[in-house]
Amino acid sequence: MKTSTSQESIVTEQNVEDEIDLRIYLHIFNKYKWQIAKLTLLIGLLAFLITLSLTPIYRFTTTLLIEFDQNNVISIEEAYGINSSGREYFQTQLGILGSRKLAAKVVEKLNLTSHPIFNIAPSPPWWHRLIPDAWLPEYKPPTKQQKFNRIVDAVIRGLSINPERNSQLVEISFESSDKQLAAKIPNTLSNLYVESDLEARLEMTQKAAAWLTERIDGLRQKLRKSEQNLQNYLEREELVDVSGVKSVAIKKVEQTASNLIKAQQRLAETENIYKQVRRLRGRSSNAFESIPAVLSHPLVQNLKTAELEAEKKLSELGKRYKSKHPNIIATQAELRTAQNNTARQIQQVIGGIAKEYEVAQANVKVLHRSMKQLEQEIQKINRKDFQMQVLKREVSVNRQLYDLFLTRFKETEASRDVQGLQSAVGRIVDPAIVRAISYKPKKKLIILISLILGFLLATMLAFLIEHLDNTVKNAEDVEQKLGVPLLGFLPKIKKDKNNKQDPTKAQWMFLAEPTSHFAESVRTIRTGITLSSIDMPRSVTVITSSVASEGKSTFSINQAFALGQISKTLLIDADMRRPSIGKIFGIASKAPGLSELVAGTRSITECIHKQEQETGIDFIPSGAVPPNPLELLSSKKFGEVLKQLEERYANIIIDSAPTMLVSDALIIAKQASGIIYIIKADATPYQIVLRNMERLRQSNTKILGVVLNQIDLKKMSNHYGNHYGYYGYKYYDYSHGYYSQDKA
């Protein structure tokens, strides 16, 4: 639960910071809103005046359709190598449209060399004015060709050729201050483009016809020669049908190859059996029975069967008779006869295997020789066929070339008469039409953009000025930049209807308007001073500032009035260089005061003056200005006088000199309970205040806090972080109503 609570608090703080940041920007904008509005309107007005002086530029467009698939009466594209399809063709036509040659034709067609727009003499560069005329090269007027080239360049710069996406349409535009010329140039360019293409086609056709005429004679002679060579070769080799002879030879080769494969297989089989027989040579006939080829022989199998039957019969007789029995003897003789027959037959089979092996070897050799003879015969036929095919191809190629060139020659001759029937490379879909509306400058857009940019520039300048502003403006600046508490603030005194301000009005504001926000602010500061010295029976407070005219004397007087309402209070004017309290209270400048009291020339009773009104305070003016006020204030006598005054008064307010100019406040503060620092809002740089406060801290002076003077309540109430301003403004309304009810 604690973790979730802490996370929620962090999120809340982040949201507050985000809100504060937005209010900072809003406050800065509100602060400079009228300056931003004026600068924005000024920039808009300048843009409006500039647009009025600009020359209107007209831009008219011709839409041209570029044909891809041209329906020609006679197709002769192959004669001069044009491929009228694909993206490359379209890009090529765009390049031709923007070519310098075509632009030059437009200049000649429209006689632009005499047009007033292109006859303006070029002015010399601005840097020529900085160089003496004697140092410059002799001016040579441009030649006719140079002038023509310059006009062509101007036309090319004004042209704009843009293809429409996913179509064969091209928009040709031209910009000029002459509306008639802005329409003529794209229309003329489109017409010349179509005419130039037709002229180029006619010229290419004529060139192709001349070239084809030269080539046909040579091709005709070459064809005749190749045909004669083929006929001579056929007669010399006595060839009628090479393909038939070759097919018979190929069949023989295939048959021989098949027989050779079978013979080789038979040779491999007999060779294997023959090797087995050779390994058993010299052994008995029984040993050869292990050879499968011998044993599988039909005669051997029959003899082996007879032998087995004799053995079986002998075995059966042996069970009934003795070995000397005639049947047994006859059967044994029969068995020996069968065995001898088997042995003889095995020898015959072995002899047959050897002969079969020799026959297989001879058969393979014969087939090999036959195969080589057939291969040589086929190679001979192939060589003849190859040579014949070469001659035939030469005849065929020469005939095709001759036929092609003859056909193209006839087409080219015919195309001269029907050139006008060919479809053009393009056609105008939408010609340029003169209109009264200019293309640029777009005055409304320029003025709108200038207003937007002016607003952004003015806003950026406002934020920059605010960023560069190093003054103290609000309570947050006091806490962040100075690191001291804020006791309160004094609102800026409003001017009267005549826009004039009484210089003495602020000094008497607490008494003159007790229900005002100014008076409430003084009471708030009084509370802070009282709480800071709650443990002290007597309070001596020094009032100072960084520089003059920050309102320290005004605050000293009004704060004395406020303290006088609750206890006996004395106001001392210790600013002996520029005294003001005596003059404000209306006493003579020679009246005895602090300087006489410290010097001992007058008594305390003589130097203390009573306020005519019932304010509850006494005051001591500065008296005669001494030659060195600092020595007088740093003397022991000043400390003794201050102690005597503390016995008579509960609160003593001392108005001292500014700290930046002199060190009087530092000396007086050593004898006081604390010091209050007055800062004029939006005027005093905080670096000066920091430097002076550091001097006060080094002298072991207690700084009770800071009072911001001349605060604009409306700006302060809108400020993102100045809660004092917001709630103070609301409290003023409440207190005003409270005092009104009290009076009633």
Secondary structure, DSSP 4 states (H G I P E B T S, - for coil): -HHHHHHHHHHHHHHHHHHHHHHHHHHHHHHTHHHHHHHHHHHHHHHHHHHHHSPPBEEEEEEEEEPSS---SS--HHHHT----SHHHHHHHHHHHT-HHHHHHHHHHHTGGG-GGGGPPPPPPGGGGGS-GGGSPPP-PPPHHHHHHHHHHHHHHHEEEEEPTTSSEEEEEEEES-HHHHHHHHHHHHHHHHHHHHHHHHHHHHHHHHHHHHHHHHHHHHHHHHHHHHHHHHHHHT-S-HHHHHHHHHHHHHHHHHHHHHHHHHHHHHHHHHHHHHHTTTS-GGGGGGSHHHHTSHHHHHHHHHHHHHHHHHHHHHHHS-TTSHHHHHHHHHHHHHHHHHHHHHHHHHHHHHHHHHHHHHHHHHHHHHHHHHHHHHHHHHHHHHHHHHHHHHHHHHHHHHHHHHHHHHHHHHHTTSGGGSPPSEEEEE-----SS-SB--HHHHHHHHHHHHHHHHHHHHHHHHHH--B--SHHHIIIII-S-EEEEEEPPPP-TTS---TTTGGGHHHH-TTSHHHHHHHHHHHHHHHHTTT-SSEEEEEEESSSSSSHHHHHHHHHHHHHTTS-EEEEE---SS--HHHHTT--TTS--HHHHHHTSS-HHHH-EE-SSS-SEEEE---SPPS-HHHHHTSHHHHHHHHHHHHH-SEEEEE---TTT-SHHHHHHTTSSEEEEEEETTTSBHHHHHHHHHHHHHTT--EEEEEEEEE-HHHHHHSSS-HHHHHHHHHHHHHHHHHHHHH-
